[in-house]
Amino acid sequence: MAEKSRRIGFSWTEAYDSVMHAGEGLGSVYYQSYEKEMTRGFIDDAAGWARRLQIGASAVGETIVEDEQAFRIAMASGKEILAMSSAPRAFRSKGRPGDRAIIDEAGHVDDIEEVLAAALAFLMWGGSAHIFSTHFGDANPFNGLVRDIRDGVRPGSLHRVTFADAVADGLCRRVFEVTHREWSQRAEAEWVAGIRAFYGARAEEELDCIPSAGFGAFLAWALIRACEHAQAGDPSAYGGGPVWLGVDIARRRNLWVASALEQVGDVLWAREIVERQNIPFSEQRAIVRDMRDRYRPVRIAVDQTGMGEGEVEKLQDELGRHLVEGVLLTSPRRLTVATALKEAMEDRRLRIPEREPLRRDLHSVRTEIGPTGAPRLVADTDKEGGHADRFWSLALACAAADGGDTEYSYQPAGAPDPRRPHMPRGYADEGPDADFARPGRHADIVGGSAGGIF
């Protein structure tokens, strides 16, 4: 893996390495990038190196790979260099022992996750993968792979070549030599300043290998990592404290997710995150009822948008309007709910499981400027069918917890029931609102919104 500056000759030197690899019979090389001109340029560079190094190779030819045009050099060693389109299927069935997959400008390739998955399959049979790119936002899967290798989540060799590194290694001298200009320290300084001025605000990303947050990552990777804990996500760790549930409704394509957050001191611990896909609404409500019975939540916040409208009404009929709160996720409300999650994470008041799907889901939400100039939150559907559903489930739970506990006055009917720590003995479930106000129990609201600790 290499994160690199733009226009420093990285692809050109990779073409040299490919010719040496294939020419010595170590394996074939399969190259992909995001546009046809780059694939043709790479194969031309490789052909030039083969001539210069006097390594036997046939002339550059064209072929068809998976219905796509490709460029090919057949080496005398019996191996080949093949430059293809970035279609994920182009890597399929390739990757014999010693073969190498190359993805050039991986951060800009369409369907990059599928392409990466196909390229990394080369490792199974003793091959290798060279993946390099300038950055294209910190939410890009390329940056995610860089981060994983840097953090030790994936094995790999990580390299960084900035514009300053290349200049220190003689890039400016080489450019001046090719363009027939006289080099001097002053001329180099002016040239470097001109390049940086050209890229302007994009210089950090394009030249310094610093991925831009301007592509909308609402939650930074570092923020997500800081809130992860090995003991989060374990229902058996529930200690009987106040709990809030957040439920993101979905039926077929996206994930249905329910998250339970328990307050311990001033920290919200994710005790359970239930994920389901394509299950009936009746089964969804059954899961919520089960979580209600096990956690006795203060409040259940449910996405009421779209198909959630009917589900909120049914849950309120079954569990009580005091307990189930419908949340219409209109654009302004979405930002408010999401901000509750972000603030909890920034203040380190949230602990979440160490799970890669959750990590990527949380990072998938990004901010954009809408047509009216107001910020809005968007997220793409991932390959598992999710649409930031884990994010919204946790955000709903955090927003519900932000409402705080609501206190009620009552005349107790005996000692507290140890099975239901927030309920006095004698409060039986006799209907959807039985826990809220049974006749004769004088459960008069003394403050706050519906739902809370008795």
NUZA-516385 format. One line per field, with one value per residue (C-alpha): x, y, z; residue in one letter; residue number from 1. Coordinates in Angstrom, 1 decimal, padded with zeros to 4 digits. Layout:
! residues N
east	[X, ...] .
north	[Y, ...] .
up	[Z, ...] .
residu	[A, ...] .
num	[NUM, ...] .
END
This chain:
! residues 454
east	[000.0, 001.3, -000.3, 001.4, 001.6, 000.3, 002.6, 005.8, 006.4, 005.1, 003.3, 006.3, 008.6, 005.8, 006.0, 009.7, 009.2, 006.4, 008.8, 011.4, 008.9, 007.3, 010.6, 012.3, 009.4, 008.4, 004.7, 002.3, 001.2, -002.4, -002.9, -006.0, -006.9, -009.9, -009.6, -008.5, -005.8, -004.0, -004.0, -002.7, 000.0, 001.1, 001.5, 003.4, 005.8, 006.2, 007.0, 009.6, 011.2, 011.3, 013.2, 015.6, 016.3, 016.5, 014.1, 012.4, 008.8, 006.4, 004.9, 002.1, -001.2, -004.9, -007.1, -010.5, -010.9, -014.5, -015.9, -013.6, -010.6, -007.2, -003.6, -001.1, 002.6, 003.7, 007.2, 009.7, 009.6, 006.1, 004.5, 002.5, 001.7, -002.0, -003.5, -007.3, -010.3, -011.3, -014.3, -014.1, -014.7, -011.5, -009.4, -011.6, -010.0, -006.5, -003.9, -001.7, 001.4, 003.7, 001.2, 000.8, -002.3, -001.8, -004.4, -003.3, -005.1, -007.2, -009.0, -010.6, -011.6, -015.4, -016.6, -013.3, -014.4, -015.2, -011.9, -010.0, -011.6, -010.7, -007.1, -006.5, -007.6, -004.2, -002.7, -004.4, -002.1, 001.2, 000.7, 001.0, -001.0, 000.4, -002.3, -001.4, -003.2, -003.4, -006.1, -009.7, -011.3, -011.0, -014.3, -012.8, -012.3, -008.7, -008.0, -009.9, -007.4, -004.4, -005.8, -006.4, -002.8, -001.4, -003.5, -002.5, -006.1, -004.8, -001.4, 000.6, 003.5, 002.5, 004.5, 004.1, 005.7, 004.8, 005.7, 008.4, 009.9, 010.0, 011.6, 014.2, 015.0, 015.5, 012.1, 012.6, 016.0, 014.6, 011.7, 014.2, 016.4, 013.5, 012.2, 015.6, 015.6, 018.6, 018.3, 019.2, 018.1, 016.2, 014.6, 013.5, 012.0, 010.0, 008.9, 007.7, 005.9, 004.2, 003.0, 001.6, -000.1, -001.7, -003.3, -004.3, -006.6, -006.2, -002.4, -002.5, -004.5, -002.9, 000.7, 001.1, -000.9, -003.3, -006.9, -009.4, -012.3, -014.1, -015.8, -018.1, -017.1, -019.5, -017.6, -013.8, -012.1, -010.1, -013.3, -014.9, -011.8, -011.7, -015.2, -014.6, -014.3, -013.9, -016.6, -019.2, -022.0, -022.3, -025.9, -024.7, -022.9, -026.1, -026.1, -029.7, -029.1, -031.3, -031.5, -032.6, -033.4, -033.0, -034.7, -034.1, -036.9, -036.4, -038.1, -036.3, -033.2, -031.7, -030.9, -033.4, -031.3, -032.2, -029.5, -029.7, -027.6, -027.2, -026.1, -023.3, -022.3, -022.2, -021.2, -023.6, -022.6, -023.9, -025.2, -026.7, -027.0, -029.5, -029.3, -031.7, -032.5, -035.7, -037.7, -041.5, -042.7, -044.3, -040.8, -039.3, -041.9, -041.3, -037.6, -038.5, -040.8, -038.1, -035.6, -038.2, -038.7, -035.0, -033.9, -037.0, -035.9, -036.7, -037.6, -037.7, -037.0, -038.2, -037.6, -041.1, -040.1, -041.8, -042.7, -042.0, -045.2, -047.4, -044.8, -044.6, -048.4, -048.4, -045.5, -047.3, -050.5, -048.6, -046.0, -047.5, -047.3, -045.3, -042.5, -042.4, -041.4, -041.7, -039.0, -039.6, -036.2, -036.7, -033.5, -033.3, -034.2, -031.7, -028.9, -030.1, -030.4, -027.0, -025.4, -026.5, -024.4, -021.5, -021.4, -021.6, -018.6, -016.6, -017.2, -016.2, -019.6, -020.3, -018.8, -019.4, -018.2, -015.0, -016.7, -015.6, -019.2, -020.2, -017.1, -017.6, -021.3, -020.6, -018.0, -020.3, -022.4, -021.2, -022.2, -023.1, -024.4, -027.9, -029.5, -030.6, -027.1, -028.1, -026.0, -027.5, -026.5, -026.2, -025.0, -024.5, -025.9, -023.1, -022.5, -024.3, -027.4, -027.1, -027.7, -026.0, -028.7, -026.4, -025.5, -029.1, -030.1, -027.3, -028.1, -031.8, -030.8, -028.3, -031.0, -033.5, -030.9, -030.3, -033.9, -032.8, -034.8, -038.4, -039.5, -043.0, -044.7, -046.7, -048.0, -045.9, -047.7, -045.0, -041.3, -039.5, -039.7, -036.1, -037.0, -038.0, -035.7, -037.5, -041.0, -042.7, -044.1, -047.7, -047.4, -048.4, -048.5, -052.3, -052.3, -050.2, -050.4, -050.4, -046.9, -047.8, -050.9, -053.1, -056.3, -055.8, -052.0, -051.9, -049.2, -049.2, -046.6, -044.4, -042.1, -040.5, -041.8, -043.4, -041.2, -038.7, -037.8, -040.5] .
north	[000.0, 003.5, 006.9, 009.3, 012.7, 013.5, 013.6, 012.3, 009.4, 006.6, 004.8, 005.1, 003.4, 000.8, 000.0, -000.7, -003.0, -004.8, -005.5, -006.8, -009.0, -010.5, -010.5, -012.6, -015.1, -014.4, -014.0, -012.1, -008.6, -007.3, -003.6, -001.5, 002.1, 004.3, 005.4, 004.0, 006.6, 005.6, 001.9, 002.7, 005.0, 002.3, -000.4, 002.1, 002.9, -000.9, -001.4, 001.4, -000.2, -003.6, -002.0, -000.1, -003.1, -005.4, -007.8, -009.9, -008.9, -008.7, -005.5, -003.9, -005.5, -005.2, -007.9, -008.3, -009.2, -009.7, -007.7, -004.8, -003.6, -004.3, -003.8, -006.7, -007.3, -011.0, -011.5, -014.0, -015.6, -016.8, -014.3, -011.2, -007.7, -006.9, -003.5, -003.6, -001.5, -001.1, -003.4, -005.7, -008.8, -008.1, -009.5, -012.6, -016.0, -014.3, -014.6, -017.7, -018.1, -015.2, -013.0, -009.4, -007.2, -003.4, -000.8, 002.7, 005.7, 003.3, 006.2, 007.2, 003.8, 003.1, 000.1, 000.3, -002.1, -004.8, -004.1, -004.3, -007.6, -009.1, -007.8, -009.0, -012.5, -012.7, -013.2, -016.5, -018.3, -016.6, -013.6, -009.9, -006.7, -003.2, -000.6, 003.1, 006.4, 010.0, 010.5, 011.3, 012.2, 010.5, 008.6, 006.8, 003.1, 003.6, 005.6, 003.0, 000.3, 002.6, 003.2, -000.6, -001.4, 001.5, 000.4, -003.3, -004.4, -005.8, -007.1, -005.2, -002.9, 000.7, 003.5, 007.3, 009.4, 013.1, 015.9, 017.1, 013.6, 013.4, 016.9, 015.9, 012.8, 015.0, 015.4, 019.1, 018.4, 015.7, 017.9, 020.7, 018.2, 016.9, 020.4, 021.8, 024.4, 025.4, 024.2, 026.2, 026.2, 029.4, 028.1, 024.9, 026.9, 029.0, 025.9, 024.2, 027.4, 027.5, 023.9, 024.4, 027.6, 025.7, 023.2, 025.8, 024.4, 020.9, 020.9, 018.9, 016.1, 016.1, 016.7, 015.9, 012.6, 014.1, 012.9, 015.7, 015.8, 018.0, 015.0, 015.0, 012.4, 013.3, 011.1, 010.9, 007.5, 008.6, 009.6, 006.3, 004.4, 006.4, 005.3, 001.6, -000.8, -004.6, -005.0, -003.0, -004.9, -007.6, -008.0, -010.0, -006.9, -005.0, -003.8, -002.6, 001.1, 003.4, 002.2, 003.9, 002.1, 003.5, 001.6, 002.3, 000.8, -001.1, -003.9, -005.3, -003.6, -001.9, -003.2, -003.1, -002.1, -001.7, -000.4, -000.5, 002.1, 001.8, 004.7, 003.9, 007.1, 009.7, 007.1, 005.4, 001.8, 000.0, -003.2, -004.7, -003.9, -006.1, -006.2, -007.9, -007.7, -008.5, -009.7, -009.1, -006.1, -008.5, -010.0, -006.5, -005.6, -008.9, -008.1, -004.7, -006.3, -008.7, -005.8, -003.9, -006.9, -007.4, -003.8, -001.9, 001.1, 004.7, 005.5, 003.8, 006.2, 004.8, 006.2, 007.3, 008.3, 006.6, 003.0, 003.7, 005.7, 002.6, 000.7, 003.5, 003.5, -000.3, -000.1, 002.7, 000.6, -002.4, -000.8, 002.6, 006.1, 007.1, 004.7, 004.7, 008.0, 008.4, 010.5, 012.0, 012.3, 015.4, 017.2, 019.5, 016.7, 014.3, 016.8, 017.3, 013.5, 012.9, 015.7, 013.9, 010.9, 013.0, 015.1, 011.9, 010.5, 013.8, 014.0, 010.3, 009.5, 006.6, 003.1, 001.0, -002.5, -003.0, -004.2, -003.4, -003.2, -000.8, 001.2, 001.6, 002.3, 005.1, 006.6, 006.4, 009.4, 012.6, 016.2, 018.1, 021.5, 021.3, 023.4, 026.0, 026.3, 024.4, 021.4, 017.9, 014.4, 011.7, 008.1, 005.6, 002.0, -000.4, -003.8, -005.5, -003.5, -001.1, 002.6, 003.9, 002.0, 001.3, 005.0, 006.1, 003.5, 004.7, 008.3, 007.8, 006.2, 009.0, 011.6, 009.9, 009.8, 013.5, 014.1, 012.8, 010.9, 011.9, 011.6, 010.7, 010.9, 007.9, 006.1, 002.9, -000.4, -002.3, -002.6, -002.3, -005.4, -006.7, -008.0, -004.5, -002.0, 001.1, -000.2, -000.4, -003.8, -004.2, -002.5, -005.3, -005.1, -004.8, -003.0, -000.6, 002.2, 000.1, 001.2, 004.8, 005.5, 002.8, 004.1, 004.5, 004.7, 008.5, 008.5, 012.2, 013.7, 016.2, 017.2, 016.4, 014.5, 011.1, 008.1, 007.9, 006.3, 005.6] .
up	[000.0, -000.8, -000.3, -002.6, -004.0, -007.5, -010.5, -009.0, -011.4, -009.1, -011.9, -014.2, -011.7, -011.0, -014.7, -014.4, -011.5, -013.4, -016.3, -014.0, -012.2, -015.4, -017.4, -014.8, -014.9, -011.3, -012.3, -014.5, -013.7, -013.9, -013.8, -013.3, -013.0, -013.3, -016.9, -020.2, -020.9, -017.7, -018.6, -022.1, -020.5, -018.1, -020.8, -023.0, -020.1, -019.5, -023.2, -023.0, -020.0, -021.7, -024.7, -022.5, -020.3, -023.4, -021.8, -024.5, -025.1, -028.0, -029.2, -027.3, -028.4, -027.5, -026.2, -024.6, -021.0, -019.6, -022.6, -021.9, -024.0, -022.4, -023.4, -023.3, -023.4, -023.7, -022.1, -023.4, -020.0, -020.7, -018.3, -019.4, -018.3, -018.8, -018.3, -017.8, -016.9, -013.3, -013.6, -010.5, -012.6, -014.6, -011.7, -011.3, -012.1, -012.1, -009.4, -009.8, -007.6, -008.1, -010.0, -009.0, -009.0, -009.3, -008.6, -009.7, -008.2, -006.1, -004.4, -007.6, -009.0, -009.2, -007.1, -005.3, -002.5, -005.0, -006.9, -003.7, -002.7, -006.1, -005.9, -002.4, -003.5, -005.3, -001.8, -001.4, -003.9, -003.0, -005.2, -004.2, -004.6, -005.1, -004.3, -004.5, -004.9, -004.0, -001.4, -002.2, 001.1, 004.5, 003.9, 000.8, 001.1, 000.0, 003.1, 005.1, 003.9, 004.7, 008.1, 008.7, 007.8, 009.9, 012.9, 012.5, 011.6, 008.2, 007.4, 004.8, 004.0, 004.1, 002.3, 002.0, -000.6, -000.4, -002.8, -000.5, -000.4, -004.2, -004.4, -001.9, -004.0, -007.1, -008.7, -009.6, -011.0, -013.2, -014.4, -015.3, -017.1, -019.2, -019.9, -020.6, -017.8, -015.7, -012.1, -009.1, -005.5, -006.1, -009.2, -007.4, -004.5, -007.0, -008.8, -005.6, -004.5, -007.9, -007.7, -004.2, -005.3, -008.2, -005.9, -003.3, -000.6, -002.1, -001.7, 001.6, 000.0, -003.5, -002.4, 001.3, 001.5, 004.1, 003.2, 003.2, 005.6, 003.1, 001.5, 004.4, 007.0, 009.8, 012.3, 011.9, 012.1, 015.1, 016.9, 016.2, 017.3, 020.6, 021.6, 020.9, 023.9, 024.0, 026.6, 024.7, 022.8, 025.5, 026.7, 029.8, 031.0, 031.6, 035.2, 035.6, 034.9, 032.8, 029.2, 026.0, 022.8, 019.3, 016.4, 012.7, 010.7, 007.4, 005.6, 002.6, 001.2, 004.2, 007.7, 010.6, 013.7, 017.4, 019.8, 023.6, 025.5, 029.3, 031.3, 033.7, 035.5, 032.7, 030.0, 027.6, 027.0, 023.9, 025.6, 022.4, 018.8, 017.0, 013.2, 010.9, 007.2, 005.3, 008.4, 008.8, 010.8, 013.3, 014.0, 014.4, 017.0, 018.8, 019.1, 020.5, 023.0, 024.1, 024.5, 026.5, 028.8, 029.4, 029.7, 031.0, 028.9, 029.9, 026.3, 022.9, 020.0, 016.7, 013.2, 012.1, 008.6, 005.7, 006.5, 010.2, 010.6, 010.9, 013.0, 015.5, 016.0, 016.5, 019.0, 020.9, 021.0, 022.3, 024.6, 025.5, 024.1, 027.2, 026.2, 022.4, 020.8, 017.0, 015.4, 012.0, 010.5, 008.3, 007.3, 010.3, 012.7, 011.2, 011.9, 015.5, 016.1, 014.5, 016.5, 019.7, 018.7, 017.6, 020.8, 022.9, 021.1, 021.2, 025.0, 025.3, 026.8, 024.5, 024.3, 021.2, 020.1, 018.1, 014.9, 011.4, 009.9, 012.6, 012.2, 008.5, 008.9, 011.4, 009.0, 006.0, 006.9, 005.4, 005.3, 002.1, 001.4, 000.1, -002.7, -000.1, 001.4, 004.5, 005.6, 005.1, 005.9, 003.3, 003.1, 000.3, 000.6, 001.4, -000.2, 002.7, 002.0, 004.8, 004.6, 007.7, 009.7, 012.6, 012.7, 012.9, 015.5, 017.8, 017.1, 018.0, 021.3, 022.1, 021.2, 023.5, 026.3, 025.8, 027.0, 030.4, 033.0, 033.8, 037.4, 038.4, 041.8, 043.0, 046.0, 046.2, 046.5, 048.4, 048.2, 044.8, 042.6, 042.2, 038.7, 037.6, 039.4, 038.1, 039.1, 042.5, 043.4, 042.3, 038.9, 036.6, 032.8, 032.3, 029.0, 026.9, 029.5, 032.6, 033.6, 033.1, 035.2, 036.7, 038.3, 042.0, 041.8, 041.5, 038.9, 038.2, 036.0, 037.9, 035.1, 031.8, 028.7, 028.8, 029.7, 032.5, 035.8, 038.3] .
residu	[M, A, E, K, S, R, R, I, G, F, S, W, T, E, A, Y, D, S, V, M, H, A, G, E, G, L, G, S, V, Y, Y, Q, S, Y, E, K, E, M, T, R, G, F, I, D, D, A, A, G, W, A, R, R, L, Q, I, G, A, S, A, V, G, E, T, I, V, E, D, E, Q, A, F, R, I, A, M, A, S, G, K, E, I, L, A, M, S, S, A, P, R, A, F, R, S, K, G, R, P, G, D, R, A, I, I, D, E, A, G, H, V, D, D, I, E, E, V, L, A, A, A, L, A, F, L, M, W, G, G, S, A, H, I, F, S, T, H, F, G, D, A, N, P, F, N, G, L, V, R, D, I, R, D, G, V, R, P, G, S, L, H, R, V, T, F, A, D, A, V, A, D, G, L, C, R, R, V, F, E, V, T, H, R, E, W, S, Q, R, A, E, A, E, W, V, A, G, I, R, A, F, Y, G, A, R, A, E, E, E, L, D, C, I, P, S, A, G, F, G, A, F, L, A, W, A, L, I, R, A, C, E, H, A, Q, A, G, D, P, S, A, Y, G, G, G, P, V, W, L, G, V, D, I, A, R, R, R, N, L, W, V, A, S, A, L, E, Q, V, G, D, V, L, W, A, R, E, I, V, E, R, Q, N, I, P, F, S, E, Q, R, A, I, V, R, D, M, R, D, R, Y, R, P, V, R, I, A, V, D, Q, T, G, M, G, E, G, E, V, E, K, L, Q, D, E, L, G, R, H, L, V, E, G, V, L, L, T, S, P, R, R, L, T, V, A, T, A, L, K, E, A, M, E, D, R, R, L, R, I, P, E, R, E, P, L, R, R, D, L, H, S, V, R, T, E, I, G, P, T, G, A, P, R, L, V, A, D, T, D, K, E, G, G, H, A, D, R, F, W, S, L, A, L, A, C, A, A, A, D, G, G, D, T, E, Y, S, Y, Q, P, A, G, A, P, D, P, R, R, P, H, M, P, R, G, Y, A, D, E, G, P, D, A, D, F, A, R, P, G, R, H, A, D, I, V, G, G, S, A, G, G, I, F] .
num	[1, 2, 3, 4, 5, 6, 7, 8, 9, 10, 11, 12, 13, 14, 15, 16, 17, 18, 19, 20, 21, 22, 23, 24, 25, 26, 27, 28, 29, 30, 31, 32, 33, 34, 35, 36, 37, 38, 39, 40, 41, 42, 43, 44, 45, 46, 47, 48, 49, 50, 51, 52, 53, 54, 55, 56, 57, 58, 59, 60, 61, 62, 63, 64, 65, 66, 67, 68, 69, 70, 71, 72, 73, 74, 75, 76, 77, 78, 79, 80, 81, 82, 83, 84, 85, 86, 87, 88, 89, 90, 91, 92, 93, 94, 95, 96, 97, 98, 99, 100, 101, 102, 103, 104, 105, 106, 107, 108, 109, 110, 111, 112, 113, 114, 115, 116, 117, 118, 119, 120, 121, 122, 123, 124, 125, 126, 127, 128, 129, 130, 131, 132, 133, 134, 135, 136, 137, 138, 139, 140, 141, 142, 143, 144, 145, 146, 147, 148, 149, 150, 151, 152, 153, 154, 155, 156, 157, 158, 159, 160, 161, 162, 163, 164, 165, 166, 167, 168, 169, 170, 171, 172, 173, 174, 175, 176, 177, 178, 179, 180, 181, 182, 183, 184, 185, 186, 187, 188, 189, 190, 191, 192, 193, 194, 195, 196, 197, 198, 199, 200, 201, 202, 203, 204, 205, 206, 207, 208, 209, 210, 211, 212, 213, 214, 215, 216, 217, 218, 219, 220, 221, 222, 223, 224, 225, 226, 227, 228, 229, 230, 231, 232, 233, 234, 235, 236, 237, 238, 239, 240, 241, 242, 243, 244, 245, 246, 247, 248, 249, 250, 251, 252, 253, 254, 255, 256, 257, 258, 259, 260, 261, 262, 263, 264, 265, 266, 267, 268, 269, 270, 271, 272, 273, 274, 275, 276, 277, 278, 279, 280, 281, 282, 283, 284, 285, 286, 287, 288, 289, 290, 291, 292, 293, 294, 295, 296, 297, 298, 299, 300, 301, 302, 303, 304, 305, 306, 307, 308, 309, 310, 311, 312, 313, 314, 315, 316, 317, 318, 319, 320, 321, 322, 323, 324, 325, 326, 327, 328, 329, 330, 331, 332, 333, 334, 335, 336, 337, 338, 339, 340, 341, 342, 343, 344, 345, 346, 347, 348, 349, 350, 351, 352, 353, 354, 355, 356, 357, 358, 359, 360, 361, 362, 363, 364, 365, 366, 367, 368, 369, 370, 371, 372, 373, 374, 375, 376, 377, 378, 379, 380, 381, 382, 383, 384, 385, 386, 387, 388, 389, 390, 391, 392, 393, 394, 395, 396, 397, 398, 399, 400, 401, 402, 403, 404, 405, 406, 407, 408, 409, 410, 411, 412, 413, 414, 415, 416, 417, 418, 419, 420, 421, 422, 423, 424, 425, 426, 427, 428, 429, 430, 431, 432, 433, 434, 435, 436, 437, 438, 439, 440, 441, 442, 443, 444, 445, 446, 447, 448, 449, 450, 451, 452, 453, 454] .
END
